[in-house]
């Protein structure tokens, strides 16, 4: 485990919830939206948004709705499951699409090359 990982895991859950609230609040203010405007756009109560910005626990769906309204869903990009190929699958694909490196005469071409002597 790297030092960077140790720093991440040493912080409490509360710290990360507060960081999310700070992120939402600063994003809202940078877009010059009031809490009521954002809550209406996200389809949630203003009280829920206040709780979120204060670092209180809220429903995950509410967080997604708020981030969608703020056009900040990119924060979930790191969580996307990416299909991974096994080494065998990768080798099969490489073999299938490998460029030929040289040509070989076919059987009919070999017969023509034989001399009549």
N, CA, C and O atoms as a GROMACS GRO file, in nm:
protein
  468
    1UNK      N    1   0.085  -0.118   0.000
    1UNK     CA    2   0.000   0.000   0.000
    1UNK      C    3   0.089   0.124   0.000
    1UNK      O    4   0.182   0.136   0.080
    2UNK      N    5   0.059   0.217  -0.092
    2UNK     CA    6   0.139   0.336  -0.104
    2UNK      C    7   0.100   0.438   0.003
    2UNK      O    8  -0.006   0.427   0.065
    3UNK      N    9   0.187   0.536   0.025
    3UNK     CA   10   0.162   0.641   0.122
    3UNK      C   11   0.034   0.715   0.088
    3UNK      O   12  -0.043   0.752   0.177
    4UNK      N   13   0.010   0.736  -0.041
    4UNK     CA   14  -0.112   0.805  -0.085
    4UNK      C   15  -0.236   0.729  -0.036
    4UNK      O   16  -0.331   0.791   0.012
    5UNK      N   17  -0.235   0.598  -0.048
    5UNK     CA   18  -0.348   0.517  -0.004
    5UNK      C   19  -0.369   0.527   0.146
    5UNK      O   20  -0.482   0.532   0.193
    6UNK      N   21  -0.260   0.531   0.221
    6UNK     CA   22  -0.270   0.540   0.367
    6UNK      C   23  -0.337   0.671   0.406
    6UNK      O   24  -0.421   0.672   0.496
    7UNK      N   25  -0.302   0.780   0.340
    7UNK     CA   26  -0.364   0.909   0.370
    7UNK      C   27  -0.514   0.908   0.339
    7UNK      O   28  -0.592   0.966   0.413
    8UNK      N   29  -0.552   0.842   0.231
    8UNK     CA   30  -0.694   0.836   0.195
    8UNK      C   31  -0.772   0.756   0.299
    8UNK      O   32  -0.878   0.800   0.343
    9UNK      N   33  -0.721   0.642   0.337
    9UNK     CA   34  -0.795   0.555   0.427
    9UNK      C   35  -0.787   0.597   0.573
    9UNK      O   36  -0.862   0.546   0.656
   10UNK      N   37  -0.699   0.689   0.605
   10UNK     CA   38  -0.689   0.733   0.744
   10UNK      C   39  -0.796   0.836   0.778
   10UNK      O   40  -0.818   0.866   0.896
   11UNK      N   41  -0.862   0.891   0.677
   11UNK     CA   42  -0.966   0.991   0.702
   11UNK      C   43  -1.099   0.923   0.728
   11UNK      O   44  -1.126   0.814   0.677
   12UNK      N   45  -1.182   0.988   0.808
   12UNK     CA   46  -1.309   0.928   0.849
   12UNK      C   47  -1.415   0.940   0.739
   12UNK      O   48  -1.401   1.018   0.645
   13UNK      N   49  -1.520   0.861   0.755
   13UNK     CA   50  -1.633   0.868   0.663
   13UNK      C   51  -1.696   1.007   0.669
   13UNK      O   52  -1.735   1.064   0.566
   14UNK      N   53  -1.706   1.061   0.789
   14UNK     CA   54  -1.763   1.194   0.808
   14UNK      C   55  -1.686   1.298   0.726
   14UNK      O   56  -1.746   1.387   0.666
   15UNK      N   57  -1.554   1.286   0.723
   15UNK     CA   58  -1.470   1.379   0.646
   15UNK      C   59  -1.512   1.378   0.499
   15UNK      O   60  -1.526   1.483   0.438
   16UNK      N   61  -1.531   1.258   0.443
   16UNK     CA   62  -1.567   1.247   0.301
   16UNK      C   63  -1.708   1.298   0.274
   16UNK      O   64  -1.732   1.358   0.169
   17UNK      N   65  -1.799   1.276   0.365
   17UNK     CA   66  -1.935   1.328   0.349
   17UNK      C   67  -1.932   1.481   0.351
   17UNK      O   68  -2.003   1.546   0.274
   18UNK      N   69  -1.851   1.537   0.439
   18UNK     CA   70  -1.837   1.683   0.444
   18UNK      C   71  -1.770   1.736   0.316
   18UNK      O   72  -1.807   1.843   0.267
   19UNK      N   73  -1.675   1.662   0.262
   19UNK     CA   74  -1.610   1.702   0.137
   19UNK      C   75  -1.710   1.705   0.022
   19UNK      O   76  -1.706   1.794  -0.062
   20UNK      N   77  -1.800   1.608   0.020
   20UNK     CA   78  -1.903   1.604  -0.084
   20UNK      C   79  -1.992   1.727  -0.070
   20UNK      O   80  -2.025   1.792  -0.169
   21UNK      N   81  -2.032   1.758   0.053
   21UNK     CA   82  -2.115   1.876   0.077
   21UNK      C   83  -2.046   2.003   0.033
   21UNK      O   84  -2.109   2.090  -0.028
   22UNK      N   85  -1.918   2.016   0.063
   22UNK     CA   86  -1.841   2.133   0.022
   22UNK      C   87  -1.833   2.142  -0.130
   22UNK      O   88  -1.845   2.250  -0.188
   23UNK      N   89  -1.813   2.029  -0.195
   23UNK     CA   90  -1.806   2.024  -0.341
   23UNK      C   91  -1.938   2.071  -0.402
   23UNK      O   92  -1.939   2.152  -0.495
   24UNK      N   93  -2.049   2.019  -0.350
   24UNK     CA   94  -2.182   2.055  -0.402
   24UNK      C   95  -2.206   2.205  -0.382
   24UNK      O   96  -2.252   2.273  -0.474
   25UNK      N   97  -2.176   2.256  -0.262
   25UNK     CA   98  -2.200   2.398  -0.232
   25UNK      C   99  -2.116   2.487  -0.323
   25UNK      O  100  -2.168   2.583  -0.380
   26UNK      N  101  -1.987   2.457  -0.337
   26UNK     CA  102  -1.901   2.542  -0.421
   26UNK      C  103  -1.942   2.534  -0.568
   26UNK      O  104  -1.933   2.634  -0.639
   27UNK      N  105  -1.986   2.417  -0.612
   27UNK     CA  106  -2.033   2.403  -0.751
   27UNK      C  107  -2.160   2.484  -0.773
   27UNK      O  108  -2.175   2.550  -0.876
   28UNK      N  109  -2.250   2.478  -0.676
   28UNK     CA  110  -2.375   2.555  -0.686
   28UNK      C  111  -2.346   2.704  -0.691
   28UNK      O  112  -2.401   2.775  -0.775
   29UNK      N  113  -2.259   2.752  -0.601
   29UNK     CA  114  -2.227   2.895  -0.597
   29UNK      C  115  -2.154   2.940  -0.723
   29UNK      O  116  -2.176   3.052  -0.770
   30UNK      N  117  -2.066   2.855  -0.778
   30UNK     CA  118  -1.995   2.893  -0.900
   30UNK      C  119  -2.090   2.905  -1.019
   30UNK      O  120  -2.062   2.976  -1.116
   31UNK      N  121  -2.204   2.836  -1.010
   31UNK     CA  122  -2.306   2.846  -1.116
   31UNK      C  123  -2.410   2.952  -1.081
   31UNK      O  124  -2.508   2.970  -1.154
   32UNK      N  125  -2.389   3.022  -0.969
   32UNK     CA  126  -2.476   3.131  -0.925
   32UNK      C  127  -2.622   3.085  -0.909
   32UNK      O  128  -2.715   3.152  -0.954
   33UNK      N  129  -2.639   2.970  -0.845
   33UNK     CA  130  -2.774   2.918  -0.821
   33UNK      C  131  -2.803   2.924  -0.672
   33UNK      O  132  -2.715   2.903  -0.589
   34UNK      N  133  -2.928   2.952  -0.640
   34UNK     CA  134  -2.969   2.947  -0.501
   34UNK      C  135  -2.997   2.802  -0.464
   34UNK      O  136  -3.008   2.715  -0.551
   35UNK      N  137  -3.007   2.777  -0.335
   35UNK     CA  138  -3.040   2.641  -0.292
   35UNK      C  139  -3.176   2.600  -0.346
   35UNK      O  140  -3.195   2.485  -0.387
   36UNK      N  141  -3.271   2.692  -0.345
   36UNK     CA  142  -3.406   2.660  -0.393
   36UNK      C  143  -3.405   2.629  -0.543
   36UNK      O  144  -3.473   2.536  -0.587
   37UNK      N  145  -3.328   2.704  -0.620
   37UNK     CA  146  -3.319   2.678  -0.765
   37UNK      C  147  -3.262   2.540  -0.792
   37UNK      O  148  -3.315   2.464  -0.873
   38UNK      N  149  -3.153   2.508  -0.724
   38UNK     CA  150  -3.090   2.378  -0.746
   38UNK      C  151  -3.181   2.265  -0.699
   38UNK      O  152  -3.193   2.163  -0.766
   39UNK      N  153  -3.244   2.283  -0.585
   39UNK     CA  154  -3.334   2.180  -0.534
   39UNK      C  155  -3.448   2.155  -0.632
   39UNK      O  156  -3.485   2.040  -0.657
   40UNK      N  157  -3.503   2.263  -0.687
   40UNK     CA  158  -3.612   2.248  -0.786
   40UNK      C  159  -3.563   2.176  -0.911
   40UNK      O  160  -3.631   2.088  -0.962
   41UNK      N  161  -3.444   2.213  -0.960
   41UNK     CA  162  -3.389   2.148  -1.078
   41UNK      C  163  -3.363   1.999  -1.054
   41UNK      O  164  -3.385   1.916  -1.142
   42UNK      N  165  -3.317   1.967  -0.934
   42UNK     CA  166  -3.284   1.828  -0.901
   42UNK      C  167  -3.407   1.747  -0.862
   42UNK      O  168  -3.402   1.624  -0.858
   43UNK      N  169  -3.517   1.814  -0.833
   43UNK     CA  170  -3.639   1.743  -0.795
   43UNK      C  171  -3.634   1.693  -0.651
   43UNK      O  172  -3.691   1.588  -0.619
   44UNK      N  173  -3.565   1.768  -0.565
   44UNK     CA  174  -3.556   1.731  -0.422
   44UNK      C  175  -3.602   1.850  -0.339
   44UNK      O  176  -3.619   1.961  -0.390
   45UNK      N  177  -3.620   1.826  -0.209
   45UNK     CA  178  -3.655   1.935  -0.117
   45UNK      C  179  -3.533   2.020  -0.089
   45UNK      O  180  -3.420   1.970  -0.089
   46UNK      N  181  -3.555   2.148  -0.064
   46UNK     CA  182  -3.444   2.236  -0.027
   46UNK      C  183  -3.378   2.187   0.101
   46UNK      O  184  -3.257   2.199   0.116
   47UNK      N  185  -3.457   2.132   0.194
   47UNK     CA  186  -3.403   2.081   0.319
   47UNK      C  187  -3.301   1.971   0.294
   47UNK      O  188  -3.199   1.964   0.362
   48UNK      N  189  -3.329   1.885   0.198
   48UNK     CA  190  -3.236   1.777   0.163
   48UNK      C  191  -3.105   1.836   0.110
   48UNK      O  192  -2.997   1.787   0.145
   49UNK      N  193  -3.115   1.939   0.027
   49UNK     CA  194  -2.995   2.004  -0.026
   49UNK      C  195  -2.914   2.069   0.086
   49UNK      O  196  -2.792   2.062   0.087
   50UNK      N  197  -2.983   2.133   0.179
   50UNK     CA  198  -2.915   2.195   0.294
   50UNK      C  199  -2.839   2.089   0.373
   50UNK      O  200  -2.724   2.110   0.411
   51UNK      N  201  -2.904   1.976   0.397
   51UNK     CA  202  -2.838   1.866   0.469
   51UNK      C  203  -2.715   1.817   0.393
   51UNK      O  204  -2.611   1.792   0.453
   52UNK      N  205  -2.728   1.803   0.264
   52UNK     CA  206  -2.617   1.757   0.182
   52UNK      C  207  -2.500   1.854   0.190
   52UNK      O  208  -2.386   1.812   0.208
   53UNK      N  209  -2.527   1.983   0.177
   53UNK     CA  210  -2.421   2.083   0.181
   53UNK      C  211  -2.356   2.094   0.319
   53UNK      O  212  -2.239   2.133   0.330
   54UNK      N  213  -2.430   2.061   0.422
   54UNK     CA  214  -2.375   2.066   0.559
   54UNK      C  215  -2.298   1.939   0.595
   54UNK      O  216  -2.242   1.930   0.704
   55UNK      N  217  -2.295   1.843   0.505
   55UNK     CA  218  -2.222   1.720   0.532
   55UNK      C  219  -2.301   1.619   0.612
   55UNK      O  220  -2.243   1.535   0.681
   56UNK      N  221  -2.431   1.627   0.604
   56UNK     CA  222  -2.518   1.529   0.670
   56UNK      C  223  -2.547   1.417   0.571
   56UNK      O  224  -2.536   1.435   0.450
   57UNK      N  225  -2.584   1.304   0.624
   57UNK     CA  226  -2.615   1.190   0.537
   57UNK      C  227  -2.746   1.214   0.462
   57UNK      O  228  -2.846   1.255   0.521
   58UNK      N  229  -2.743   1.189   0.332
   58UNK     CA  230  -2.864   1.199   0.250
   58UNK      C  231  -2.871   1.074   0.163
   58UNK      O  232  -2.776   0.996   0.153
   59UNK      N  233  -2.984   1.058   0.101
   59UNK     CA  234  -3.008   0.946   0.011
   59UNK      C  235  -2.912   0.956  -0.109
   59UNK      O  236  -2.890   1.065  -0.162
   60UNK      N  237  -2.858   0.846  -0.150
   60UNK     CA  238  -2.766   0.844  -0.263
   60UNK      C  239  -2.833   0.894  -0.391
   60UNK      O  240  -2.770   0.961  -0.472
   61UNK      N  241  -2.960   0.862  -0.409
   61UNK     CA  242  -3.035   0.908  -0.525
   61UNK      C  243  -3.040   1.061  -0.528
   61UNK      O  244  -3.028   1.122  -0.634
   62UNK      N  245  -3.057   1.122  -0.412
   62UNK     CA  246  -3.060   1.269  -0.404
   62UNK      C  247  -2.926   1.327  -0.448
   62UNK      O  248  -2.922   1.427  -0.519
   63UNK      N  249  -2.817   1.265  -0.406
   63UNK     CA  250  -2.684   1.311  -0.447
   63UNK      C  251  -2.669   1.304  -0.598
   63UNK      O  252  -2.619   1.398  -0.660
   64UNK      N  253  -2.710   1.195  -0.658
   64UNK     CA  254  -2.700   1.179  -0.803
   64UNK      C  255  -2.784   1.285  -0.874
   64UNK      O  256  -2.740   1.342  -0.974
   65UNK      N  257  -2.905   1.311  -0.824
   65UNK     CA  258  -2.991   1.411  -0.886
   65UNK      C  259  -2.928   1.550  -0.879
   65UNK      O  260  -2.934   1.626  -0.976
   66UNK      N  261  -2.868   1.582  -0.766
   66UNK     CA  262  -2.803   1.712  -0.750
   66UNK      C  263  -2.683   1.724  -0.843
   66UNK      O  264  -2.667   1.825  -0.910
   67UNK      N  265  -2.600   1.620  -0.847
   67UNK     CA  266  -2.483   1.624  -0.935
   67UNK      C  267  -2.523   1.632  -1.082
   67UNK      O  268  -2.456   1.697  -1.162
   68UNK      N  269  -2.632   1.566  -1.118
   68UNK     CA  270  -2.682   1.574  -1.256
   68UNK      C  271  -2.725   1.717  -1.287
   68UNK      O  272  -2.695   1.769  -1.394
   69UNK      N  273  -2.794   1.780  -1.195
   69UNK     CA  274  -2.840   1.918  -1.216
   69UNK      C  275  -2.722   2.014  -1.227
   69UNK      O  276  -2.728   2.113  -1.299
   70UNK      N  277  -2.615   1.984  -1.153
   70UNK     CA  278  -2.495   2.068  -1.157
   70UNK      C  279  -2.404   2.033  -1.275
   70UNK      O  280  -2.303   2.100  -1.298
   71UNK      N  281  -2.441   1.928  -1.350
   71UNK     CA  282  -2.358   1.877  -1.461
   71UNK      C  283  -2.220   1.834  -1.409
   71UNK      O  284  -2.117   1.865  -1.468
   72UNK      N  285  -2.222   1.762  -1.296
   72UNK     CA  286  -2.098   1.716  -1.234
   72UNK      C  287  -2.094   1.564  -1.219
   72UNK      O  288  -2.024   1.512  -1.132
   73UNK      N  289  -2.169   1.493  -1.300
   73UNK     CA  290  -2.171   1.346  -1.290
   73UNK      C  291  -2.038   1.282  -1.324
   73UNK      O  292  -2.018   1.164  -1.299
   74UNK      N  293  -1.946   1.359  -1.381
   74UNK     CA  294  -1.815   1.305  -1.414
   74UNK      C  295  -1.742   1.251  -1.291
   74UNK      O  296  -1.649   1.172  -1.305
   75UNK      N  297  -1.783   1.292  -1.172
   75UNK     CA  298  -1.715   1.243  -1.052
   75UNK      C  299  -1.733   1.092  -1.035
   75UNK      O  300  -1.658   1.028  -0.961
   76UNK      N  301  -1.832   1.037  -1.101
   76UNK     CA  302  -1.855   0.892  -1.092
   76UNK      C  303  -1.778   0.814  -1.197
   76UNK      O  304  -1.782   0.691  -1.196
   77UNK      N  305  -1.708   0.882  -1.286
   77UNK     CA  306  -1.637   0.814  -1.396
   77UNK      C  307  -1.538   0.710  -1.344
   77UNK      O  308  -1.523   0.604  -1.405
   78UNK      N  309  -1.474   0.738  -1.235
   78UNK     CA  310  -1.374   0.645  -1.179
   78UNK      C  311  -1.438   0.515  -1.131
   78UNK      O  312  -1.371   0.413  -1.120
   79UNK      N  313  -1.569   0.520  -1.102
   79UNK     CA  314  -1.638   0.401  -1.049
   79UNK      C  315  -1.694   0.310  -1.158
   79UNK      O  316  -1.743   0.201  -1.128
   80UNK      N  317  -1.686   0.354  -1.284
   80UNK     CA  318  -1.740   0.272  -1.391
   80UNK      C  319  -1.663   0.141  -1.402
   80UNK      O  320  -1.540   0.138  -1.402
   81UNK      N  321  -1.739   0.032  -1.413
   81UNK     CA  322  -1.678  -0.099  -1.429
   81UNK      C  323  -1.631  -0.112  -1.573
   81UNK      O  324  -1.710  -0.098  -1.667
   82UNK      N  325  -1.505  -0.140  -1.590
   82UNK     CA  326  -1.449  -0.155  -1.723
   82UNK      C  327  -1.420  -0.302  -1.746
   82UNK      O  328  -1.354  -0.366  -1.663
   83UNK      N  329  -1.468  -0.358  -1.858
   83UNK     CA  330  -1.441  -0.500  -1.883
   83UNK      C  331  -1.291  -0.523  -1.901
   83UNK      O  332  -1.222  -0.446  -1.967
   84UNK      N  333  -1.244  -0.629  -1.842
   84UNK     CA  334  -1.102  -0.661  -1.850
   84UNK      C  335  -1.086  -0.795  -1.920
   84UNK      O  336  -1.161  -0.889  -1.897
   85UNK      N  337  -0.987  -0.801  -2.006
   85UNK     CA  338  -0.958  -0.924  -2.078
   85UNK      C  339  -0.852  -1.004  -2.003
   85UNK      O  340  -0.757  -0.948  -1.948
   86UNK      N  341  -0.869  -1.134  -2.004
   86UNK     CA  342  -0.767  -1.220  -1.946
   86UNK      C  343  -0.650  -1.226  -2.045
   86UNK      O  344  -0.667  -1.196  -2.162
   87UNK      N  345  -0.533  -1.264  -1.999
   87UNK     CA  346  -0.419  -1.275  -2.091
   87UNK      C  347  -0.446  -1.371  -2.207
   87UNK      O  348  -0.399  -1.348  -2.318
   88UNK      N  349  -0.521  -1.478  -2.181
   88UNK     CA  350  -0.553  -1.572  -2.290
   88UNK      C  351  -0.644  -1.508  -2.394
   88UNK      O  352  -0.624  -1.526  -2.514
   89UNK      N  353  -0.745  -1.433  -2.349
   89UNK     CA  354  -0.835  -1.366  -2.442
   89UNK      C  355  -0.758  -1.262  -2.525
   89UNK      O  356  -0.780  -1.250  -2.645
   90UNK      N  357  -0.669  -1.191  -2.460
   90UNK     CA  358  -0.588  -1.090  -2.529
   90UNK      C  359  -0.499  -1.156  -2.635
   90UNK      O  360  -0.486  -1.105  -2.746
   91UNK      N  361  -0.438  -1.269  -2.600
   91UNK     CA  362  -0.352  -1.340  -2.695
   91UNK      C  363  -0.433  -1.391  -2.815
   91UNK      O  364  -0.386  -1.384  -2.928
   92UNK      N  365  -0.554  -1.441  -2.791
   92UNK     CA  366  -0.640  -1.488  -2.900
   92UNK      C  367  -0.675  -1.374  -2.995
   92UNK      O  368  -0.672  -1.391  -3.117
   93UNK      N  369  -0.708  -1.259  -2.939
   93UNK     CA  370  -0.742  -1.143  -3.022
   93UNK      C  371  -0.622  -1.097  -3.103
   93UNK      O  372  -0.635  -1.067  -3.222
   94UNK      N  373  -0.506  -1.092  -3.039
   94UNK     CA  374  -0.385  -1.050  -3.111
   94UNK      C  375  -0.352  -1.148  -3.224
   94UNK      O  376  -0.313  -1.106  -3.333
   95UNK      N  377  -0.369  -1.277  -3.197
   95UNK     CA  378  -0.341  -1.379  -3.298
   95UNK      C  379  -0.439  -1.367  -3.416
   95UNK      O  380  -0.400  -1.380  -3.532
   96UNK      N  381  -0.564  -1.342  -3.384
   96UNK     CA  382  -0.667  -1.334  -3.487
   96UNK      C  383  -0.643  -1.216  -3.581
   96UNK      O  384  -0.665  -1.227  -3.702
   97UNK      N  385  -0.599  -1.103  -3.526
   97UNK     CA  386  -0.582  -0.983  -3.607
   97UNK      C  387  -0.436  -0.950  -3.640
   97UNK      O  388  -0.405  -0.839  -3.683
   98UNK      N  389  -0.350  -1.046  -3.619
   98UNK     CA  390  -0.208  -1.024  -3.645
   98UNK      C  391  -0.184  -1.009  -3.795
   98UNK      O  392  -0.239  -1.084  -3.875
   99UNK      N  393  -0.103  -0.913  -3.831
   99UNK     CA  394  -0.067  -0.890  -3.971
   99UNK      C  395   0.030  -1.000  -4.016
   99UNK      O  396   0.117  -1.042  -3.940
  100UNK      N  397   0.013  -1.044  -4.137
  100UNK     CA  398   0.106  -1.144  -4.190
  100UNK      C  399   0.241  -1.078  -4.209
  100UNK      O  400   0.251  -0.964  -4.252
  101UNK      N  401   0.344  -1.152  -4.177
  101UNK     CA  402   0.480  -1.100  -4.190
  101UNK      C  403   0.549  -1.145  -4.319
  101UNK      O  404   0.642  -1.079  -4.365
  102UNK      N  405   0.504  -1.258  -4.377
  102UNK     CA  406   0.560  -1.304  -4.503
  102UNK      C  407   0.459  -1.392  -4.574
  102UNK      O  408   0.362  -1.440  -4.515
  103UNK      N  409   0.483  -1.410  -4.700
  103UNK     CA  410   0.392  -1.490  -4.782
  103UNK      C  411   0.453  -1.628  -4.808
  103UNK      O  412   0.575  -1.643  -4.810
  104UNK      N  413   0.368  -1.727  -4.828
  104UNK     CA  414   0.409  -1.864  -4.860
  104UNK      C  415   0.339  -1.907  -4.987
  104UNK      O  416   0.222  -1.873  -5.008
  105UNK      N  417   0.406  -1.979  -5.071
  105UNK     CA  418   0.337  -2.026  -5.192
  105UNK      C  419   0.230  -2.128  -5.155
  105UNK      O  420   0.247  -2.207  -5.062
  106UNK      N  421   0.123  -2.126  -5.228
  106UNK     CA  422   0.017  -2.224  -5.205
  106UNK      C  423   0.058  -2.356  -5.269
  106UNK      O  424   0.159  -2.362  -5.338
  107UNK      N  425  -0.017  -2.461  -5.248
  107UNK     CA  426   0.016  -2.593  -5.302
  107UNK      C  427   0.020  -2.590  -5.455
  107UNK      O  428   0.108  -2.653  -5.514
  108UNK      N  429  -0.070  -2.521  -5.517
  108UNK     CA  430  -0.070  -2.516  -5.664
  108UNK      C  431   0.051  -2.440  -5.714
  108UNK      O  432   0.106  -2.476  -5.819
  109UNK      N  433   0.095  -2.339  -5.644
  109UNK     CA  434   0.214  -2.266  -5.685
  109UNK      C  435   0.339  -2.353  -5.668
  109UNK      O  436   0.431  -2.342  -5.749
  110UNK      N  437   0.343  -2.437  -5.569
  110UNK     CA  438   0.459  -2.527  -5.547
  110UNK      C  439   0.472  -2.625  -5.663
  110UNK      O  440   0.582  -2.653  -5.709
  111UNK      N  441   0.359  -2.679  -5.710
  111UNK     CA  442   0.361  -2.774  -5.821
  111UNK      C  443   0.413  -2.709  -5.950
  111UNK      O  444   0.486  -2.772  -6.027
  112UNK      N  445   0.378  -2.587  -5.972
  112UNK     CA  446   0.423  -2.516  -6.092
  112UNK      C  447   0.571  -2.488  -6.088
  112UNK      O  448   0.635  -2.479  -6.193
  113UNK      N  449   0.626  -2.473  -5.970
  113UNK     CA  450   0.767  -2.440  -5.957
  113UNK      C  451   0.859  -2.559  -5.984
  113UNK      O  452   0.978  -2.538  -6.006
  114UNK      N  453   0.809  -2.681  -5.984
  114UNK     CA  454   0.893  -2.797  -6.009
  114UNK      C  455   0.933  -2.801  -6.156
  114UNK      O  456   0.853  -2.773  -6.246
  115UNK      N  457   1.055  -2.835  -6.178
  115UNK     CA  458   1.105  -2.839  -6.317
  115UNK      C  459   1.070  -2.972  -6.383
  115UNK      O  460   1.035  -3.070  -6.318
  116UNK      N  461   1.081  -2.971  -6.514
  116UNK     CA  462   1.048  -3.090  -6.592
  116UNK      C  463   1.171  -3.179  -6.614
  116UNK      O  464   1.156  -3.282  -6.679
  117UNK      N  465   1.278  -3.150  -6.571
  117UNK     CA  466   1.400  -3.227  -6.594
  117UNK      C  467   1.385  -3.362  -6.543
  117UNK      O  468   1.478  -3.443  -6.553
   0.00000   0.00000   0.00000
